[in-house]
Amino acid sequence: MESFMGFISNLVDKLPEFLKPWGEEFLLRYFDVQGRTDRATFWKTILVNFIMSFVIGLFGAIPVLGWIITTVYSLAVIVPGVTLIIRRLNDIGKSWPWIFISFVPCVGSLILIVFCCLDSAA
């Protein structure tokens, strides 16, 4: 496991500067729900993930291979996406169960977005 994390850390070090927040938050902290993620890092990571999802989504035009690529990427970012939001909630002083507010129809996701926009707790 340690050699795998060394490989991932090496990979993140070689990423271009604009991809570093994504690499650090998504790859190096894949299962970390105890830490904190500040607002700027959170939104940089979300932006890079959105751009990568869009680019990978372009592969969807390829009949079978495109579907496989987009499905694998989508499944691969579920866990780090949830842990990223949990770390952001930790940073604003909310506990992890607040993530379930996103299941409230119409307003739940909006409330979670507002929480993610709040400044860090002291």
C-alpha positions in Angstrom: 0.0 0.0 0.0 2.8 2.4 0.8 4.5 1.9 -2.6 1.1 2.6 -4.3 0.8 5.8 -2.3 4.4 6.7 -3.2 3.5 6.2 -6.9 0.4 8.4 -6.6 2.4 11.1 -4.7 5.0 11.0 -7.5 2.2 11.3 -10.1 0.7 14.3 -8.3 4.1 16.0 -8.2 4.4 15.7 -12.0 0.9 17.2 -12.7 0.7 20.7 -14.1 0.1 23.5 -11.6 -3.6 23.9 -12.3 -4.2 20.2 -11.7 -2.4 20.0 -8.4 -5.4 20.8 -6.2 -7.4 18.0 -8.0 -4.5 15.6 -7.6 -3.9 16.4 -3.9 -7.6 16.4 -2.9 -8.9 13.6 -5.2 -5.9 11.2 -5.4 -3.9 11.6 -2.3 -6.8 12.1 0.1 -9.1 9.5 -1.6 -10.6 8.1 1.7 -9.6 10.9 4.1 -12.8 12.2 5.9 -11.0 13.5 9.0 -9.2 16.5 7.6 -10.4 19.8 6.3 -10.5 21.4 2.9 -10.5 25.2 2.6 -12.9 27.0 0.3 -10.4 28.0 -2.4 -9.0 24.5 -2.7 -12.5 23.0 -2.7 -13.7 25.1 -5.6 -10.5 24.7 -7.6 -10.9 21.0 -7.2 -14.5 21.1 -8.3 -13.6 23.3 -11.3 -10.8 21.0 -12.5 -13.1 17.9 -12.0 -15.9 19.6 -14.0 -13.4 20.4 -16.9 -12.0 16.8 -16.8 -15.6 15.4 -16.8 -16.5 17.6 -19.8 -13.4 16.5 -21.7 -13.9 12.8 -20.8 -17.5 13.2 -21.7 -16.5 14.1 -25.3 -15.2 10.5 -25.5 -18.9 9.5 -25.2 -19.3 10.0 -28.9 -17.2 6.9 -29.4 -19.8 4.1 -29.3 -18.6 1.5 -26.8 -15.1 2.7 -25.7 -16.5 6.1 -24.9 -19.2 4.7 -22.7 -16.6 2.6 -20.8 -14.3 5.6 -20.3 -17.0 7.9 -19.0 -18.5 5.2 -16.8 -15.1 4.3 -15.2 -14.3 8.0 -14.6 -17.7 8.7 -13.1 -17.5 5.7 -10.7 -13.9 6.6 -9.8 -14.7 10.1 -8.6 -17.7 9.3 -6.5 -15.8 8.4 -3.3 -13.3 11.3 -3.5 -16.1 13.7 -4.3 -18.1 12.6 -1.2 -15.0 12.8 1.0 -14.1 16.2 -0.4 -17.6 17.5 0.6 -17.3 15.9 4.0 -13.9 17.6 4.5 -15.4 20.9 3.4 -18.2 20.5 5.9 -15.6 19.7 8.6 -13.9 23.0 7.7 -17.0 25.1 8.2 -17.8 23.4 11.5 -20.6 21.0 10.4 -20.5 17.3 11.0 -20.5 14.8 8.2 -24.3 13.8 8.4 -25.1 17.2 6.8 -24.1 15.7 3.5 -27.5 13.9 3.5 -29.3 17.3 3.2 -28.7 16.9 -0.5 -31.4 14.3 -0.6 -34.1 16.9 0.3 -35.9 17.6 -3.0 -35.4 21.0 -4.6 -33.5 22.8 -1.8 -31.2 20.2 -0.3 -28.5 20.6 -2.9 -28.7 24.3 -2.8 -28.2 24.3 0.9 -25.2 22.1 0.5 -23.7 24.5 -2.1 -24.3 27.4 0.3 -22.5 25.5 3.0 -19.6 24.9 0.6 -19.4 28.7 -0.1 -19.2 29.6 3.6 -15.9 30.8 5.1 -13.9 28.4 7.3 -14.8 28.1 10.9 -12.3 29.4 13.4 
